[in-house]
Amino acid sequence: MTTATIEHRDTSDSLPEFLRIPDVERLFGLKRGLTYQLIGAGKIKSVSLRKKGARTGIRLVATQSLRDFLNGQME
């Protein structure tokens, strides 16, 4: 039998840098409306990607800003 040391793995890199709104709800439990309120208040960062002239696009939330906001709520 061989004994190997198990190293601690940092799971902070397991999520992508940006998340779509449904992923924020699924992974962090924040509803769509609250997520948009936090974006509007400048508490979390996001970006909207859309083609020139398009009415709709894709809203992406910066995962690190979301983590920073939630960690700040624990203090």
Secondary structure as GFF3:
##gff-version 3
##sequence-region A 1 75
A	DSSP	three_ten_helix	11	13	.	.	.	ID=ss1
A	DSSP	beta_strand	18	20	.	.	.	ID=ss2
A	DSSP	alpha_helix	21	28	.	.	.	ID=ss3
A	DSSP	alpha_helix	32	40	.	.	.	ID=ss4
A	DSSP	beta_strand	46	49	.	.	.	ID=ss5
A	DSSP	beta_strand	58	62	.	.	.	ID=ss6
A	DSSP	alpha_helix	63	73	.	.	.	ID=ss7
###
